[in-house]
Amino acid sequence: DGRIATDCGSSKWVTSRRARSAVQALRAGCDAIVVGGETARIDNPSLTLRDENDSPISRDVLPIRVVMSRDLRDMSLAAKIWDTSAASTIVVTSTRADPSVCTSLEHRGVE
């Protein structure tokens, strides 16, 4: 996301507004935005399109959000990425994934 977190968890931009705009333009041209489970756990990303003021952009077609996690270990069910009203989300996982987490995500519309 172009931010670096301090030891206490607060974050600070380390990229310029121009660089962040370039990332958003790149995202807008993609079919999907992919992150690993560790990034989803630690950063709690929304993985949506945002404008220059960091506000969400609403479009008819948004990149699909993809989370790859071997076992969905320690995955917060309150994470932004599970809000499928913001954009579609797909999880790629293994048979080691916690079935109760998988069921909960399915009920939220996560594929």
Order of alpha helices (4+ residues) and beta strands (2+ residues): beta-beta-alpha-beta-alpha-beta-beta-alpha
